[in-house]
Structures are given as C-alpha cells and as structure tokens.
C-alpha cells in the first residue's frame, strides 16, 4: 500500500498550469479562454465539488492572457471557489433561465479580449460545452466582434503531461484497486449474480480508501464474454464462465482504469490461450511505450501479438487511452493517432480481441512514461487466469 498523497495541490502547481496555457495563448494570439466543464474548471482552479451532478446551473471560468483565472459562477458556489487560489469571483443568483450568467460572462470576455479579439473555446474532439446551446448562441452574438477559435487540442496537450503530484494520486488509487483485485478471488462466488459479486468489490474499494468507484463494469459468459461496457447485471455466474470486472475508481479526483478476468470452476483451452495472448500483448505495449514513441507504435506492438495469437478482430476502436482527472482522456492508442509520448504521460494499455465468435478477452493496465521507458502504476495481473472454485 502506498502512503496516501496529500490532497489538493500547492499554489505553484496552479501557477505552472496557468503559465503553460498562457504560453500557448501568447503563441496563438488568444486573449482569453472560456471553460465550462468540471475537469477543465477543476484543473485550472482547484474547485472540486460533487455539485456538478446537478445539471441546473452553468459554471464559467475565463483564463486571461495574464494573471489568474476569473470565475463567473452561481452564488451557491462562491464560498467554495473562494477557498481556491482564484480571487476574482463574479456571481449571479442562479438559476435565472432568462440570463443564467450570460451578461456577466459577456462583460468579462469583452474586457479580456481587447488585444487580438480572439477567444478560445474547446469545441473539437473529446470536448463539450456544459451550457445551454441557446445561451452559447446568445453569447456568440454578443461577442460578434470577436473571433472564436477551437482550443480543444491545446487543452488536451496541456493536461496530457502530468505533474509528479498528479501521478502520485493516480498511483495511489491504482494500488488501492490492485489490492482489492488481488483479494477478489476470496469473495467471488458462483451461484450469485454479476451485480452481487461486483457490489462486494465496490464496498471493498471504499473500505480500502477509495473516494468513489463510479465505473464498475462486470460481464460474464460461458468461456468468454460478449461485451465490455455493460453490466453488472442479474446473470447468475456458473461453472465454465469467465467474468471481466473493469473499474474506474478515484482518489482526490483522479482515476485508475483497469480490469481483471476470472474463470469459474474450469475454463476451456481456447479461453486460456486468449488470456495468455492478451497478457503477452500488454507486455509488448509496455515495452513499446517510451519517450519518442507514439500511441500508434504502442497500438502496433500490441496488435502484432493479438494478430499472431489468432484474433478475429477488435471492435473497440482503440487499445488504451490517456488517464487522469477523467476515466478516459485524450489521446487514443490507435493505428492513426500518432501522438508522441513523453515523460509524465499516463496511459492505459488495453489490448482486446475476439478470439471466438461472440467471445472477447480484454486486459488493461495503467502506466506512466518516464525518461527511461514506462513504469506500471497498477500491479500486473496474474500471468494465468485465476480460477474460482
């Protein structure tokens, strides 16, 4: 078990994040960036609240080309935001559907877009606007003299390389989850449903020190499973089944994301071979993951092992992704992604294959890129599939 990292971040962490984004803004002549989503807001301000679960109120952060972030937020969040390093906080008594912060936001953006008149908004791949589409159109109309530019890729790249403090949090939750997975064979039971078995796992994660476990997938099938994103359901686990459990569990707002496979009673030879193949594929991806390589190099290393092992295909679309404040982050391990790796990057390695019609085998680990190659953040899965009797 790792020592629990200190929660939150130092002031210098946020200053460094602002310096990085403001460097990009300077290079691209962007006066201000508008943020609306929980991960982006939290990354630049430290504002960490469960209140994002309520869809009623929008929240806005403006990153100016110099100085600290400006918060334009509902009054209910003023005290929480005041506890961060942000000191320019504008509020309104949300919800006010007729003008839910749009006038305040227009005022701030107008004041901070006097130089080039260019305002950045994340609009591209793996981004979204957490505000009513109609309000965004009103905002654009009011800012008609400004040019709106997409900064999704730039923000992805800034968050792509993690600080030592971020990596420590991810490592810690990976270790908690590894402990829980290694103890799981003692609690998994045939004759009970996927849901009941996964519920015990979730409780154990929380007892071990996880903050939350919002993502637990559990799916079983005879000799292999048919999907990796549904469940757990009411299916009763029987002799000959294989169960995959995949979890995204958090500590201080940072995720782990990896899975484990378990057989019950006995498993067929082709199932064992499939497990061995994805295990070896993970090793190949780990060896390929080093500074100067790309996500596509990692994909190719994993796929070559799967293909040689008789894979009928992989319909997931990628074999791993970035990881951090979100369960899945940019980029993706695909044949065409081509994102260069560098020290501080956290990735998942997730080789998977259809090894027989309707039967999949997927394995996932979490790694960090270092100066010398890669290091495991999760503890390696057993080389042979655990069999539950």
Secondary structure, 3 states (H helix, E strand, C coil): CCCCCCCCCCHHHHHHHHHHHHHHHHHCCCCEEEECCHHHHHHHHCCCCHHHHCCCCCCEEEEECCCCCEEEEEHHHHHHHHCCCCCEEEEECCCCCCCCCHHHHHHHHHHCCCCCCEEEECCCCCCCCCCCHHHHHHHHHHCCCCEEEECHHHHHHHHHECCHHHHHHHHHHHHHHHHHHHHHCCCCCCCCEHHHHHHHHHHHHHHCCCCEEEEEEEEEEECCECCCCCECCCCECCCCEEEEEEEEEEECCEECCEEEEEEECCCCHHHHHHHHHHHHHHHHHHHHCCCCCEHHHHHHHHHHHHHHCCCCCCCCCCCCEECCCCCCEEEECCCCCCCECCCCEEEEECCEEEEECCEEEECCEEEEEECCEEEECCCCCCCCCEEEC
